[in-house]
Amino acid sequence: MRYYQSTAQERQLQKQLQILAQQLRYEPTLAEQLLWQYLKGYKTFPVRFRRQYVIHTFIVDFCCVAKKLVIELDGAIHNKQRIRDHARDDILKQYGFTVLRFSNEAVLYTINAVVEKISSLLKRRGIQGRG
């Protein structure tokens, strides 16, 4: 079996993305803060979620690696970059991830519906929520 050997340029990019992801964890949006309260520490779901997680050349808002689930929160800027977001989602799907997108407003004003949609998807994958 032959293993892929990353180039120095790819390793440098990954290092830069890791640093940026760490910085983003310290500056979450209000919507990210609110949703993280439900996702962190196995409080609502018996699976581990990570935030500002690097996949390929992307930093995703939240990720459950075990269930290959990415959750993205979209602010106003995403209205102008829908094509880019769609292309990004397609690449993440090639890596086997399911991508759920929610607007910041949906998280801020209808958090229970957002959590229910995440719960529903996880139930279809055999994971029961805690509450």
Phi, psi and omega per residue, in radians:
M1 nan 2.392 -3.117
R2 -1.818 2.303 -3.121
Y3 -1.748 2.552 3.114
Y4 -1.310 2.281 3.103
Q5 -1.845 2.018 -3.123
S6 -1.288 2.651 3.137
T7 -1.469 2.903 3.101
A8 -1.062 -0.650 3.137
Q9 -1.140 -0.733 3.118
E10 -1.153 -0.702 3.105
R11 -1.135 -0.673 3.100
Q12 -1.129 -0.745 3.100
L13 -1.070 -0.783 3.127
Q14 -1.059 -0.706 3.117
K15 -1.110 -0.757 3.126
Q16 -1.126 -0.700 3.117
L17 -1.138 -0.688 3.106
Q18 -1.085 -0.727 3.125
I19 -1.134 -0.784 3.123
L20 -1.104 -0.735 3.128
A21 -1.059 -0.718 3.114
Q22 -1.098 -0.724 3.104
Q23 -1.105 -0.733 -3.136
L24 -1.118 -0.548 3.093
R25 -1.105 -0.480 -3.138
Y26 -1.521 -0.141 -3.118
E27 -2.282 0.969 -3.095
P28 -1.271 2.686 3.013
T29 -1.282 2.926 3.115
L30 -1.070 -0.716 3.127
A31 -1.122 -0.719 3.104
E32 -1.102 -0.733 3.114
Q33 -1.040 -0.790 -3.102
L34 -1.136 -0.872 -3.120
L35 -1.119 -0.638 -3.133
W36 -1.057 -0.550 3.103
Q37 -1.065 -0.501 3.116
Y38 -1.536 -0.507 -3.034
L39 -1.580 -0.506 -2.996
K40 -1.345 2.687 2.973
G41 1.045 0.484 3.084
Y42 1.049 0.386 -3.081
K43 -1.141 -0.818 -3.059
T44 -1.813 -0.591 -3.097
F45 -2.217 2.508 -3.128
P46 -1.466 0.659 3.068
V47 -2.322 2.735 -3.112
R48 -1.556 2.251 2.997
F49 -1.885 2.543 3.035
R50 -2.032 2.661 3.103
R51 -2.059 2.613 -3.077
Q52 0.860 1.098 -3.027
Y53 -1.820 2.373 -3.105
V54 -1.522 2.179 3.014
I55 -2.282 2.112 -3.122
H56 1.021 -2.050 3.124
T57 -1.944 0.426 -3.084
F58 -2.123 2.679 2.945
I59 -1.969 2.030 -3.141
V60 -1.691 2.666 -3.084
D61 -1.116 -0.904 3.141
F62 -2.443 2.566 -3.127
C63 -2.580 2.322 2.932
C64 -1.861 1.752 -3.056
V65 -1.107 -0.737 -3.077
A66 -1.039 -0.600 -3.129
K67 -1.873 0.151 3.086
K68 0.910 0.844 -3.116
L69 -2.072 2.218 3.059
V70 -1.967 2.353 3.072
I71 -2.075 2.144 -3.139
E72 -2.015 2.386 3.060
L73 -1.881 2.228 -3.038
D74 -1.875 2.114 3.027
G75 -1.603 -2.938 -3.068
A76 -1.037 -0.608 -3.098
I77 -1.079 -0.481 -3.102
H78 -1.211 -0.332 3.053
N79 -1.124 -0.476 -3.113
K80 -1.644 -0.145 -3.073
Q81 -2.253 0.666 -3.121
R82 -1.060 -0.692 -3.130
I83 -1.120 -0.756 3.113
R84 -1.110 -0.750 3.115
D85 -1.095 -0.707 3.136
H86 -1.115 -0.757 3.111
A87 -1.095 -0.721 3.107
R88 -1.088 -0.784 3.109
D89 -1.047 -0.711 3.125
D90 -1.070 -0.710 3.118
I91 -1.169 -0.745 3.103
L92 -1.086 -0.644 3.088
K93 -1.132 -0.609 3.077
Q94 -1.101 -0.489 3.073
Y95 -1.476 0.044 3.077
G96 1.606 0.150 -3.113
F97 -1.596 2.547 2.932
T98 -1.675 2.359 -3.103
V99 -1.967 2.157 3.002
L100 -1.873 2.279 3.114
R101 -2.052 2.364 3.075
F102 -2.304 2.536 3.033
S103 -1.311 2.696 3.043
N104 -0.981 -0.690 -3.124
E105 -1.094 -0.703 3.111
A106 -1.052 -0.731 3.129
V107 -1.174 -0.783 -3.070
L108 -1.209 -0.621 -3.007
Y109 -1.902 -0.304 3.135
T110 -2.410 0.894 -3.067
I111 -1.014 -0.631 -3.135
N112 -1.101 -0.681 3.099
A113 -1.164 -0.671 3.108
V114 -1.115 -0.840 3.135
V115 -1.096 -0.656 3.118
E116 -1.131 -0.694 3.124
K117 -1.145 -0.715 3.086
I118 -1.109 -0.778 3.136
S119 -1.048 -0.763 3.138
S120 -1.048 -0.779 3.125
L121 -1.123 -0.757 3.137
L122 -1.159 -0.609 3.088
K123 -1.086 -0.705 3.098
R124 -1.103 -0.368 3.104
R125 -1.752 0.209 3.042
G126 1.514 0.329 -3.141
I127 -2.007 2.189 3.101
Q128 -1.690 2.396 3.105
G129 -1.281 2.915 -3.129
R130 -1.708 -0.247 -3.080
G131 -3.030 nan nan
